[in-house]
């Protein structure tokens, strides 16, 4: 018998977020500088670096577990 998992179980928060809404809410534009402290597995890295564009900077800094996703 399968037990139902709670919504979102086994997924990262990134998979549960509407990135279009997030993009509209964040004040990030091409040329922005982002410092992502405790970036975890780096699931937001590609998304955020695309928002900064080629003239911006995205820097992921791992938390105490050392994971960056790279």
C-alpha positions as CSV (number, residue, x, y, z in Angstrom):
1,X,0.0,0.0,0.0
2,X,1.4,3.4,-1.0
3,X,1.3,6.1,1.6
4,X,0.6,9.5,0.2
5,X,3.5,11.9,0.5
6,X,2.9,15.5,1.5
7,X,2.8,18.0,-1.3
8,X,6.4,18.8,-2.3
9,X,7.9,15.8,-0.5
10,X,11.2,14.9,-2.2
11,X,11.3,18.1,-4.3
12,X,13.5,21.1,-3.9
13,X,11.9,24.5,-3.2
14,X,13.0,25.6,-6.7
15,X,10.7,22.9,-8.3
16,X,7.7,24.3,-6.4
17,X,8.2,28.0,-7.3
18,X,6.7,29.7,-10.3
19,X,9.9,31.3,-11.7
20,X,8.0,33.9,-13.8
21,X,6.5,35.3,-10.6
22,X,9.8,35.1,-8.8
23,X,11.5,37.0,-11.7
24,X,8.9,39.7,-11.6
25,X,9.3,40.1,-7.8
26,X,13.1,40.3,-7.6
27,X,14.8,43.6,-8.4
28,X,17.4,41.8,-10.6
29,X,18.2,43.1,-14.0
30,X,21.1,42.7,-16.5
31,X,24.2,44.0,-14.8
32,X,23.1,43.2,-11.3
33,X,25.5,41.7,-8.7
34,X,24.1,38.8,-6.6
35,X,25.8,37.2,-3.6
36,X,23.9,33.9,-2.9
37,X,24.8,33.0,0.7
38,X,24.2,29.4,1.8
39,X,23.2,28.5,-1.8
40,X,22.8,24.8,-0.9
41,X,22.9,22.6,-4.0
42,X,22.9,25.6,-6.3
43,X,19.4,25.0,-7.7
44,X,18.9,28.7,-8.2
45,X,22.3,29.3,-9.7
46,X,21.5,29.0,-13.4
47,X,18.2,30.9,-12.9
48,X,19.8,33.8,-11.1
49,X,22.9,34.0,-13.3
50,X,20.6,34.2,-16.4
51,X,18.8,37.2,-14.8
52,X,22.1,39.1,-14.3
53,X,23.1,38.5,-17.9
54,X,26.6,38.7,-19.3
55,X,27.3,42.0,-17.7
56,X,26.3,41.0,-14.2
57,X,27.8,38.8,-11.6
58,X,26.3,35.8,-9.7
59,X,28.4,34.4,-6.8
60,X,27.2,31.3,-5.0
61,X,28.7,30.8,-1.5
62,X,28.1,27.4,0.1
63,X,26.7,26.9,3.6
64,X,28.5,24.9,6.3
65,X,27.8,21.7,4.4
66,X,29.9,22.9,1.5
67,X,27.4,22.2,-1.3
68,X,27.3,24.5,-4.3
69,X,25.8,22.2,-6.9
70,X,28.9,22.7,-9.1
